[in-house]
Amino acid sequence: MSLKNEFKKMVNELTAKYTPPAIANVFFPPFYKGGQPKDAQFMAISLEGGATGISFVLLPDEKMEEYTALQPSAYAGKNPQEFALEFGNDDPIKEMISLASINAICQHVMRETNFAVDSATDSLGLLSVSEGDRIGMVGLFSGLIKTINKAGAELVVIEKNDQLVKKFPDLPITLDATKLSECNKILCTSTTILNNSLDEILAHCSPDAFVSIIGPTAGYFPDPLFTRGVDVVGGRVVENSTQFLQLLAERKRWGEATQRTCFQKETYTGIYNLTSASLHS
């Protein structure tokens, strides 16, 4: 089963037990040709009751007209499951909306089950970078490079954008994902799920490598990723949907409107064990 089909299977299992509320609000940032600036990279879907899902705006320039024609009012009152089950569609706009819907549904279930989100553990810190490590970084996490260098670890950065190779000539950036086979620790952006590259990335990782998937669009339960050998999933849940949507519109930092999450494969018990009490109680 493909990874995106695994996500759809999870959505069906969750919605069969926990009916999601209708969509209340949708936020779309303005479209920018050549790529979104950092303060306009995310759209969001908020459900009645406040559960909110985030998705990355990862669209080619030729989708500009179709994207700018999107109307939030066209989604209001609809069941988010309808859009979540379009995950795996070849249309990147539908993919974007699907991921936000999946995150919103999962966050609704987290609320319904009083799921104890682990916001204390630093998912990046679980890499425990030390001398002798060879770190594979999928996507450029520039804030970690100093830490890795200071620890005396080796680094290889895997990118799909060849422009970054030219932009950062002093960094060990390559388009060759097979280099990951030499790494014992992998840090991977959650955007790889949206752009269909994660399965290829994981295929190049050593079975013994410690793999972390990190990013604000990882607001879902981690079951589909843990079944594929991922060890840690770090993302975000929205605590205050009204404040969050306002901050998105104002292109400001999210602050206390969101809370980071950290799922660890070794302690996670799965969506089949969700009850009215927390998984970790």
N, C-alpha and C positions, 0 to 999 in steps of 0.2 A: 504494500500500500504506500502511495506517495505521502510525503510529509504533510502536504496540505489536505489530503484526504484524512489523515490522522487527526488533524485539527477539526475537520468537519464532523468526524465520528465523535470527537469529544463534545462538540457543540450539541449534537443530537442527544447524547447521553445526559448532558447537563439540563437541557431544556425539557427533556421528558420528565424530569423530576422537579425542576425549578423553573416555572414559567416566567420568562423575562418580561418586564414592563415594556410598554411602547416607547419608541424614540421620542424624546422631548425637544432636543436641540442638536444641531449640527453646526460645526464651525469649519469653514474652509479659508485658509489664508490666501492672499493674492498670489497669482502665478507669476513666476519670474523665469524668463528665458535663460537657458544656460545653467539652470540649477537654482534651488531655493537658498536664500541667505539663512544664516543660523537662527535668526529670530522669526522665521516664517517657514519652518520645515515640517510642522506638524498640523494635522487636522484632528478633529475629535467628534465623537458621537456620545451624547448624554441621554440616558434613559430617564423616564419618569421615576422619581425616587433618588436620582443623583448618581447612580453607577455610570461611569464614563470611560470610554475606550479611546486610546490614542493610536494614530497611525502616521507613518512617515509619508510625506508628499514626494514620491519618487517617480516623476513623470518626464517623458521626453517632450521636447518643444512642440512636436506635432500634435500633442494632446491639449495644447493651450486653449483652443477654441472650445473644445468639449468640456474641459475643466471649468472654464470661466462661466459656462452656461449652467453649471450645477446650481440648484436652488435648495437651500436647507429646508424650506417649507415642503418640498416634495417628499421628504423623509419623515416628517413629523407625524406621529400617530401610527406609524408602521411597526411591525414586529422586526426587531433586529436580527432574528434568526433567518429571515428571508435573505438578508444581505450577507450574513455570516456564511451561509451555505454556498455562496458564489466564490468562495476561496478556491484558488486553483484555476480561475478564469484567465484567459489570455489577455483580457483587457486590464491594463494597469490601474485604471481608475476604479473599476469594480474590485480589484484586488485590494487597493488602498481602503476602500469603504468596508470591505469584508473584514480586514484585520481590525479596524476600529470597532466593528460590531462584535467580533469574537472577544476582544478585550472587555467591551462593555458588559457582555453576557457573563463572562468569567467574574468580573468585579461585582456584578449583581449577586452571583452565587456566593462569593466570598462574604458579602454582607448578610445574605440570608442564613448562612451557616455559621456566622460569627467566627469565620476563619481567622486564625491568629497569624497575621502577616509578620514575617521576620524582617523588621526594619532596622534592627540593631547590628546585624552582621554585615560587614562590608564585603560585597561579592567580589570586588577587585582584590581585596586583601587576602581572600582565600587562595589566590595564586601562590602566595608566599614565595615571591621571587628571591632566589639566592644565587650565589656564585656557582657556576657550572650549569645552570639552567639554560636551555635554549627556548626562548619564548617565540611562539608564532602569533602574530597579531593580525587578525583579519579585519581590515578597516583601520584607519589611523587614529589611535587613541594617544594623541600627542602629549597629554598630561602625564602619561605613565612612562614616557621614554627616559626622563631623568632618573626615575626610580629604578628602572631596569639597568641603566648604565651604571648607576651608583652601586648596585648590588653585584656588579661584575658579571651579569648574565649576558648571553648573546641574544640578539633580536633579529627577526626577519618579519617584514611587514608585507602582507599579501593584499594587493589592491586590484580592482577591475579598471580603475581610471588611470590610463597611462600618463595623463597630464601631471599627476602627483609625482611620478618618477622624475619628471623634469623640474617640477616646482620645489622638490626637496632632494636635491642631488646628494646631500650628506647623509641621508637616511637609507637604510638597507631595504628599500621598497622594490618589490618584484611582482610581476603579473603571473608568475609560475607557482600555482598552488601546490605542486608536488613537493615544494620545499618544506611543507608542513610535516612531512614524514620524518624529518630530522629533529622535530621539536618535542619536548616532553611536557610542555604546558602551552595551551592554546587559549587565546582571548579573542572572541569573535563577536562582531557587532550583530545585533538582532535583525538588522536590515537584510541579512543574508536569507532570512525566511521569506521576506517580501519579494526579493529579486531572484528567488529560485536557485540560489547558489549554495545553500547550506549542505545539501546531500553530497555535492561534489567536494566541498570543503572537508566534510567528515570522512569521506572515502580516502582522503590523502593523509588523515591523522593516524598516528600509531595507535593500536588498541590500548596501549598503556598510558597514553597521553591524558593529562588532566584538562578537560575542555570546559570553558565557561562561555555562556552566551549572555551578553550584556547589552542593555539599551532600553530607553523609555517606552518603546513599543512592545516590550515583553511584559504586558500586563495580564497575561493569561496564566492558567494552571500549566505546569511544565511537563505534564505526562507525555505528550508527543515527542518532546526533546529528550527526556530521560530514557525512553525506549530506544533511542538512537545512540545512546552512549554518552550523552552530555552529562557532566557532573554538577554544574552549577548554572542556575538561570537567575540573573539579576535584572529587575525592571522597575516599573513604577505603577502605583495605584493612585487614583484621584480621590482625595479626601473631601474636597469641597468643589463640587462641579461648577457652581455659579462663579466663584472666585477664579477657578481655573480657566473657564471659558473667557472671562474678562481679561485675564492676564495674557492669554493667547492673542486675543484681539488687540491688546495694547502692546504686544510684542515685548513683554517683560518676562523676567525670570519667574519660574513657577512657585518657588518658595515653599511655604507650608501648605499650599493647595494640593500638593502631591506628597506621596511618601514612597521611599524606595523599598523594594522587596528583594529578598534573597531566598531562593529555594535550593536546597542541597539534596542531591539524589540519595545520599546515605541516611537521611532522616525523614524524607518525604514518604507519605504512605498512600498517596494517590486519590483521585476523585471518587473512586469506588467506596472510600471510607469516609466521605463527607457525611456529617450528621448535623443536627441542630446545634451541636457544640463544636468548638474548634477542633481541627485535626490534631493540634498539638496540646490539647488540654489533658 
